[in-house]
């Protein structure tokens, strides 16, 4: 078993989650059960799946949760794009958050490849 708090990718995903939670506070009230709920669920799923995978036995099981985390990162990437296009996030903040989510996706993909090199 691994300690998820020692993984740089988990730390980055946690920081992104905090940033998106802060950013979505300013979204319109009518989006509370729409885009706000979706983007928060998606972004929180990234570090959650990394942490859950750390509690599993073996690299194969761990990598399965990293794949799920990468899928949640892609979902977050789209929801950020949507929020920007709806005018809920300014362009500069969108670029910052989008860059962070793409860095997490790259790290997750490299990590998965090291766990299952013949995948």
C-alpha positions in Angstrom: 0.0 0.0 0.0 1.1 3.5 -0.8 0.6 6.8 1.0 -1.3 9.0 -1.4 -0.1 12.1 0.3 3.4 11.3 -0.8 2.5 11.4 -4.5 3.1 14.7 -6.3 0.2 14.0 -8.7 -2.2 13.6 -5.8 -0.9 16.9 -4.3 -1.4 18.7 -7.6 -4.9 17.2 -8.0 -5.8 18.2 -4.5 -4.6 21.8 -5.1 -6.6 21.9 -8.4 -9.7 20.7 -6.5 -9.4 23.5 -3.9 -8.9 26.1 -6.7 -12.0 25.0 -8.6 -14.1 24.9 -5.4 -13.0 28.5 -4.7 -13.6 29.6 -8.3 -17.1 28.0 -8.5 -18.3 30.0 -5.4 -18.7 32.9 -7.8 -20.8 31.0 -10.3 -24.5 32.0 -10.7 -26.8 30.5 -8.0 -28.9 28.8 -10.6 -25.9 26.7 -11.5 -25.5 25.2 -8.0 -27.1 21.9 -9.1 -25.8 22.2 -12.6 -22.3 23.1 -13.7 -21.1 23.7 -10.2 -22.1 20.3 -8.9 -20.7 18.6 -12.0 -17.3 20.3 -12.1 -16.8 19.8 -8.3 -17.7 16.2 -8.5 -15.4 15.6 -11.5 -12.4 17.5 -10.0 -12.7 15.9 -6.6 -12.8 12.5 -8.3 -9.2 12.9 -9.4 -7.5 12.9 -6.0 -10.1 10.6 -4.6 -9.4 7.9 -7.1 -5.7 8.3 -6.7 -6.1 7.9 -2.9 -8.4 4.9 -3.4 -5.9 3.3 -5.8 -3.2 3.7 -3.2 -5.1 1.5 -0.8 -5.4 -1.4 -3.3 -3.0 -4.2 -3.8 -0.7 -4.5 -6.8 0.2 -2.2 -9.6 -2.6 -3.5 -11.9 -5.3 -2.5 -9.5 -3.6 0.8 -8.7 -3.3 1.7 -12.3 -7.0 1.0 -12.9 -7.8 3.8 -10.4 -5.3 6.1 -12.0 -7.1 5.5 -15.4 -10.4 6.5 -13.7 -8.7 9.6 -12.3 -7.4 10.5 -15.8 -11.0 10.2 -17.1 -12.2 12.5 -14.4 -9.4 15.0 -15.3 -10.7 14.9 -18.9 -14.2 15.5 -17.7 -12.9 18.5 -15.6 -11.1 19.8 -18.6 -14.4 19.9 -20.6 -16.4 21.4 -17.8 -13.8 24.2 -17.4 -14.1 24.9 -21.1 -17.9 25.0 -20.8 -17.7 27.3 -17.8 -15.5 29.7 -19.7 -17.7 29.7 -22.7 -20.7 30.4 -20.5 -18.8 33.4 -19.1 -18.5 32.0 -15.6 -14.6 31.9 -15.7 -12.4 34.6 -17.1 -10.0 33.7 -19.8 -6.8 34.1 -17.7 -8.2 31.9 -14.8 -9.5 29.3 -17.4 -5.9 29.1 -18.9 -4.4 28.6 -15.4 -6.8 25.9 -14.4 -6.7 24.2 -17.8 -2.9 24.1 -17.7 -3.1 22.5 -14.2 -5.6 19.8 -15.3 -3.5 19.0 -18.4 -0.3 18.7 -16.3 -2.2 16.2 -14.0 -3.3 14.2 -17.1 0.2 14.0 -18.4 1.6 12.9 -15.0 -1.2 10.3 -14.6 -0.5 8.9 -18.1 3.2 8.6 -17.5 2.6 7.0 -14.1 0.2 4.4 -15.6 2.8 3.6 -18.2 5.5 3.0 -15.6 3.1 0.7 -13.7 2.0 -1.3 -16.8 4.7 -0.8 -19.4 3.3 -3.4 -21.7 -0.2 -1.9 -21.7 
